[in-house]
Structure formats: C-alpha cells, structure tokens
Amino acid sequence: MSGLVVASNRGPLQFALRPDGGLGWSRGAGGLVSALAPVLKGRACTWISAAMTDGDRVVGAGAPAATQLSRSQPRLGRARLRLLTFERATYDRSYQEVANRTLWFLQHHLLDTRTLSFDERFRASWACYREVNRTFAAACAGAAADDGSVHLEDYHLALAPAMLRRRRPDVGILHLTCCPWAGPDYFGILPDDLAGELLAGMLGADLLGFLTDRWARNFLACCEAAGYDVDRECGVIRAEDGHKVHVRSYPLGVDQQALWRLAQRAPTPRGGEFGQGRLVVRVDRMEPTKNILRGLDGFAAFLERHPRCHGEVTHAVVTNLSRPEMAEYQRYRAEVEHRVEEINHCFGTPSWTPVRLIVLDDHPRALRAMAVADVLVVNPVWDGMNLVAKEAVLVNQRDAVLILSRNAGAADDLRSGAWLVNPFDTAELAEALAGALAMPAGERAERSRRLRTAATSMPPRRWFAVQNADLARVRRSLSPEP
Amino acid sequence: MSGLVVASNRGPLQFALRPDGGLGWSRGAGGLVSALAPVLKGRACTWISAAMTDGDRVVGAGAPAATQLSRSQPRLGRARLRLLTFERATYDRSYQEVANRTLWFLQHHLLDTRTLSFDERFRASWACYREVNRTFAAACAGAAADDGSVHLEDYHLALAPAMLRRRRPDVGILHLTCCPWAGPDYFGILPDDLAGELLAGMLGADLLGFLTDRWARNFLACCEAAGYDVDRECGVIRAEDGHKVHVRSYPLGVDQQALWRLAQRAPTPRGGEFGQGRLVVRVDRMEPTKNILRGLDGFAAFLERHPRCHGEVTHAVVTNLSRPEMAEYQRYRAEVEHRVEEINHCFGTPSWTPVRLIVLDDHPRALRAMAVADVLVVNPVWDGMNLVAKEAVLVNQRDAVLILSRNAGAADDLRSGAWLVNPFDTAELAEALAGALAMPAGERAERSRRLRTAATSMPPRRWFAVQNADLARVRRSLSPEP
C-alpha cells in the first residue's frame, strides 16, 4: 500500500533477456515517461505498467532472475515498479488495434476515413482493450492506500478510471491524456457504444487532465454531444453516478538543468556532423503524426524557389524508430527514405547533400543536432504537446528560428516566439524556411528569449505537483486552482 | 435586369452537341437543381450557371444553334437561363481540384490526411477557383435589378458573395451551402490564408443558409476560431466591413405530389426485377461519401450471422454514375463491383444472388426500387441532407424500415422514425438489418407514418419562399423568422 499509485502503459524501464540468460535494462521511451521518471524516483510510490518485452514479462512474473535484478534495479529510486503481464494476444490486440491503430490516429485526425470500418473483429479487439484496462484497474485498486491517489496516464488506460472507482470509491483518481483530443464530429467516427464506454470510463476520474486548453475544450464538447451535463466555463462534467468531474489542462514544460546535464553527455560534435552550411534540423520519432514527409516536401519547395541557397543550406532529419512492428510505420519509413533520395538526386551536387537522414536512438546526440541548428522544424500533423520543440529552443546555441505546427499543443505555449505554420501547407513551410533563414539576428535573439522563458514555465516537477494539488482539492470538494 | 438572380455551378438543363450538329438537352443532375428547377420555372428570374459540356459552351457563347434552341428551350418556364463560359483549364482546375477534390472531401471528412498537401500547384488551382467565382459575381452583378436579390448556391461559389457585395452593395445576397460543414479542427486543414478567404467570401452575404442546424453551428464555430465576432445564440456574425451576417438552417424536404407523378412514369415492375425475397434497397450516386462499400460489408456481416436468411433476402444496390472523369470515382466504382462479386461468390447459390448491382440513370425506375423495398439503407459517411431518404419513405409501399446514417442532415428531420446508425460501424449495420427485417408490422407502420410526415414538412416551394422572406427581413435590418 502506498500513498500514490501511478499507472502507465509503458514503464520507466524496459527489460531485455540477454543471450546469457541475464536481464538487461534500458530507459522506457516517450515524452510522458521521460517527464515522470525523474519526478517519481524521489517518491515512495508504486508505478504500474505493462510488461511489453520478454524481459519485462520475466520481471513481471517475479521470476528468480527478476528478483535478483530488483535488488540492483537502477534509477528507480524510491519508486516501486510493478509490471503487469498479459496473455500476449490480448495485449497485442489492445495495444496495436485499439490504442495505436485506432485511438492514436483518431485523436490525430489520421484515420483513413475512406477505408476504415468497425466490424466484429474490431469489437473483439476492444474486448481485449477492456480486459487490459480491467487488469490495470485491479492492480491500482490493490496497490492504493486508503484514501490514496491514483494517476492513470493516457489513452491506453481510458476505461480504467471508472473500473477503479467501482472497486475503490475511497481513492482520488486523476486521468491525464497526453495526445490531442478531436472535436465531436471526428471523435464520433468511433462506434457509438464504444465512444460512450470510453467517455464513461474516463469520467470515472475525479480530475481529467489534458496538455492544453484546446484538447480539454474538445473533450468537453464531446461529452456535451454525448448528452452529459457539461459546464464548459467551469470545466465540470456531471458523471452518470452524479459525481463531478473536473477538466483541466496541464501544459508540460522542460527542466532546463536536467536537459543541460543530458546535453553535456554528448560527444563534441565533429565539424559538419549534421551537414554543411546553415542547418535546418528536425528531431522526431519516425511517425506519421510527426509529418516528416511534408517537412521534406516543404524543404524541396524551398530549394526549388531559392536556387541561391543550393549548397548553403542542409536539412538534417534526425529520427529514431517507432512502433517498427506495425506495417504502417514500416511503410512510412520507406517513404521517408525514398523522398530523401529523390530530393538529394534532384538537387544534390558532388559537394553538397541537401538532406541528411540520420536514424539514431541517442537522445544526447539528438540534442547536439538541435544545438547547432539555424532553423528548427517541428511540424506535426497534430500533437498533444511536443517536447522536442521546447527542448530544442533550450539547447540551441544559435538563436534558431522555431517553425512550429499550430496543431501542436506546444504552439499554445510558444506562440509568442515561434513561427507558426499549418502542417498540411508545404508552400507555407517553404516560405517560412526562407523567412527564417533571412531573419535578422536581433529578431532571432528576441524570439529565442521568449521561447526559452515559455519552454521552462512548467517543468515536470511543478507540473506533477500542480496535478497532485488539484486532485487533493477536488477530493475535498473544492475547485482546482484557477 | 430581374428581381431575382440565382447562381449555381450546375444549371437545370444540360446541353449536348448531337452528331448532326444540333443540340440536345437533358435535366441537370443533383438534389439542389432538382429542388430549385420546379420552383424557379414559374418565376421571372435569371438563373446563371457554368457551361460544363460542349453543348453548354455553344449555348453559353450564344451561337446560332443555341439561339435556335433557346426559342424552344423546354421547361425553363419563365426563368431565363444564362450559361457562363470559362477557359477550359481554368474551369477544370476550379471544379476538380478545389471544389470536388478538396472542399467536397473536406466537408465530408474524406480528405486523405496522410498524404494530401497544399503546395504551389494547389494555390494555382485556387486562383482558378477565385477566377470562376469572380466571373459568377460579375454576371450576377450585371443581372440583378436595383435592390434585387441574388441567391448563390453551394460551395462552388463560396467566394462570390463578397465579390458581389463589393460590386453591388445595393442587392440582398443569400448563400446556401448544400454539403455538410466540418468543425474548426478539420476545417483548419485548409491553408490559413485560403480558409480565411473562403470565410470572408461567404461573409459577403447578408444571409447564409445551411441544410441543418449542425452544419450552421459548425460554420459559426469556424468563424469564431478564425477570430470573428460571433453570436452563436442568435446566429449572427459581424463581417470585417461591419455588416451583420445571419446564419440559418433550411432543411429541404420533398414535394409529395410531384414525386408521385414522377413515380407513376416508371414502368410496372417485373416480378423479381430488383431481386428475390425480401429486399434491402439503397439508391445512391456512385460516390465515396455515399458509403456503398461499408453498406455491402454490413450486409455481408448480416448474412454471415444469419444463415437462415440466405435465399430469403436480397440487397439491391441501385446507383447512377457520378463524376466519372475523376480517378477516385473510377476506383470507387471498381471497388464496389469487386465487393459485390466477392459477396455473391461467397454466399450465392444457383438460385439466389445475394447482391444485385444495378447501374442506371433513370429516376422513375430508382423510385420503383424504393417502392418495393422492405428495408431502405441510406448510410452516407457524411451528407448535407440526403433527399433519397425522404423520397424513399414517401414512395415506399411496404412500410419499409429506414436505416439512416446519423451523419446525414436528414437524420435531424427523420430521427423519430428512422433507425439511426454510425456509418463507419459495419457491425452495427448488420444488427440493424436483422432488427429491421424482424420488426413487427405495427411498429413499421407507425415509424413510416412519422417518416412521411417529417419528409414533407418543408417542400421545395416553401423552403425557397422562407429563404426569400428571411433575406428580405434581413435587408430591412430585421432578424429572420425564428
């Protein structure tokens, strides 16, 4: 039993079975885990997540190797880690079919509305998603102290709040959504019964968090369209059992000190490591939502219109692989590689490669690329927040201009310093690249100053503390802090 | 000069050059034209539309053959028809690239958000769209009487209201949108400058009409997101030049007498003309928005789950071809044909063909199919209104159950009698088919009664008169009728 329980699909550590039978580990990927890990390792809490790898399953089953490892588990600090094991097919259908392929693309407006359909097979996958949520809810119910608090993280666990509330009405429940939230029309593409179950599931919480006001407002509108009694002004929804659910936004920022420590771990950059001349840099997971292809198209359109920049500007596309087991992601990677080749073939010269595609899984080195950029491109189709935008402006050493998609949550925080673009508009991106490269030093410095201030305004520790405090207030029937 | 000018992309008559050099004509297709033609032919008005065919261009140019024809122009009644001719490439880019491929799919949530992008080429097409709108505005400005009224129809002419207002501030301007309208997030996929131009263009009108409240509310939300001063309660927007724009919905219904006269023109149905046993019927243009493929999937899922119905139920898919010059539509037709073959191959027997695909362009015969249906399926992905749903319940002679997409505007009018479904949910459609076929006669009769009342509540003549009266009120600085 502990005062605080945190549950997220992916945990802070990922375990791997080594050929010698031992267990290795690495940091769990993703912005949420990266933000939470440093905050939680100093707290006596329980962190529950899914066993995703074979190594995770060994640890989750409490096998001897795992016990051995748990004595030397690095960097969990005071947080106790618990890994839930699932029947493999159940977990895969929940994670791949429902979470990744449906909910993720739904909230990013990337469903293929011409071909997708919800059939019996999808409903069977949804039953798996329900099962995974039930297991999480049961584990949280077992781990939470009397009148304790449980934080359920993201769209993988949208049904768990109501399941947990039924088991443990005494605990305070927060659910935080880290992706965007679509408006009622697009959200309504989901089958009515399943959409209803999703909303009712989330409304089992006392407090629902989103990364920006925009996603919170869309969620309120979805609840209103579904017939709930919604007070949009106050951000309060009356759940079916009558309890009040408060909806708030918590715009996650960056811990500047920690980021600098991390950046210093990178080796000194070699000259021209990321390309020659002035550098246009992007750093992303290889992900359709990140919009790398249209970024390349925009860069090609810029080169087309500005022949004088040939040989003078290089675009460094730094990516790490994401969900490589999904066919969509394999195809996306192949398309990106193909487009890079096309551009280099079309515009390149013996002494100049216009685009450098750098696939790596090395955060410090990615930070080095951000540091030496003259222009940063962060143009996701949609994005819950996008921490790369905030990290980049903090580590950059050249007063880089940040070209930022207005559909990223980060745009709400960084709009005073960033150059906002529509991520579907490659002509606009081409113009923005030209404008950014021509921007006078004084304006770049002034914008960078504003960007740095905004990027650090809500570092993870404070961000988490505010959520906690709001949950405590809500449980005492008070409103969250305005 | 005439008191009323109506402008629509497609006119009430379509002309064709005959091999002998003469001109033939046929009725213009589409729900809007079908509704307007009987209303306008009794009025001394000018109807301006685009010359779309070679025959149209001859008529539009006022060539001798056309003059000859105009003396015997059938069924225009008192309405004077004027066809505008455009440079072919300009019109095609405006019509295909902007209107059909972009605005139409945008408002129906059918953009391919993974691949579409707005580049310089698209902006060149937009310039063509602007040019076509300018020509329409100029023609309307020339045709309208002092203090007359101009009705501009649909998304093809979204920029024309502001252009017309600048030329003729004395005339009253109504613009009516006949497709759905997407919410601000999805609408925001359009480039910012072009979306801004579109809204500002429409806001040149005094009165903006939509086919249901839902689309009107989405439009108001889009204007609010774009920074306009919007009174959502009253449906009023303050345009940039300060004038008030009223936003109203006009839910078009069916003229029952005219429909019956038309239905009587169909030949007596031969036994089993549309299939054997009980009949599930749909009648649609061959159009991705009409969702024929998911309709077929739902029927297949129904057959899968109800083997006892094999041989007892047939699905008649009655379609006429639409935009056959567009590759998307050719592919869609091929997919539909392929899916029909698959289902017939999978479930068919020597004595029973489960699906009959009937491609025709014969409204009376389509009405006959609706008349003998036991179940009517109208499941568009999205739809401004869908008059087939309303026509079908009026001509049907078997108290058919209407299974209707909740994303059709018609769902707002017919919800008390229809069986509403989510158009993406093929499992739900399969269940609805089973439920509809099992529905007791008493309930079917009661639902049919409610459907017939709702379908005729706003026939075209009254629908048009209300719009006219509202425009007159708005011009006298009064509010439209509540």
Interface residues (C-beta under 8 A of the other chain):
Chain A: H109 L110 D112 T113 R114 L116 S117 F118 D119 E120 F122 R123 A182 G183 P184 D185 Y186 G188 I189 L190 P191 D192 N218 P288 R294 D297 A301 V381 N407 N422 F424 D425 T426 A427 E428
Chain B: H109 L110 D112 T113 R114 L116 S117 F118 D119 E120 F122 R123 A182 G183 P184 D185 Y186 G188 I189 L190 P191 D192 N218 P288 R294 D297 A301 V381 N407 N422 F424 D425 T426 A427 E428
